Amino acid sequence: MSHYRFLRPVRTQGGFLRRFLTVGVAAALSVFHIVLPAEAQESFTAHGSTILYNRPDVAQWKVVHDGIDARSKAYLLMFKHVPIKDAEGRYIEPVMALICESVPGSPDLIQYSIAKRVSTPFQVNELLTPQKGYFTHRNSVGYKGEYQMGSVLHRVVIGHLRHRDVGVQVICDSTDGVYDKVEADMLGLLRSITFPEQ
C-alpha cells in the first residue's frame, strides 16, 4: 500500500478537494522545510550572453534547430511539437523558437519590440508583461495574437527580451484548432527565460 495515496487526484465537483490537497501538501512540505528540486534549466551561449530556459517536454517537443543560422547569423533554437490531429483531421505541428541576436547599443526594449513587430506582423490580442507574471526577466514584453494564413487562423505567443547587447525574440505559433493543447508550454517557455549575469 502506497504512503502517497493522498496525492492521487480526487474527483470532485469543481476540483475543490484536489486544490485543497495540493495546497495542504505544499503547506506540509514548507513546515518540514522540505524543498523540491526546481525544474532543471538548460542554456546556450550566443553573442556574449548565456540564455537559460526550461526545455519543453522532450516526449512532445523535438529540437529541429540548435545553433547559428547561416543566413541571419542569429542563434536559433527551435522546437517542433509531435503532430496533433485537429477537428478537421489535419496533423498540426506547432513550433516554438528562441532567436538570439547581437543588438549593440541601447538596451531599449520598446525600440527592439517595435522593430521586430514590423518584420513579423500579426494582430495583437493581449499585451504580456513581467508585471502580469508572463516573464521572469524584467526587460521583456510580449503579445498574444493571431494572423490568417489562407483559410487557417494561427495563434501566436511572441516575446521580446533585451539583455546587455543581446536581443531575444520568442516566436510560438500554432493553428487555432490545437492552440489550447500547447498554450501552457508556450507561456512556460516564455516565463522560464533568464540570463545568469543579471
PyMOL commands that set and color helices and strands:
alter all, ss='L'
color gray80, all
select helices_A, chain A and resi 5-7+13-31+109-119+130-132+179-192
alter helices_A, ss='H'
color red, helices_A
select strands_A, chain A and resi 41-46+49-54+61-68+75-81+84-85+91-92+95-102+123-128+140-149+152-163+166-175
alter strands_A, ss='S'
color yellow, strands_A
deselect
rebuild
show_as cartoon
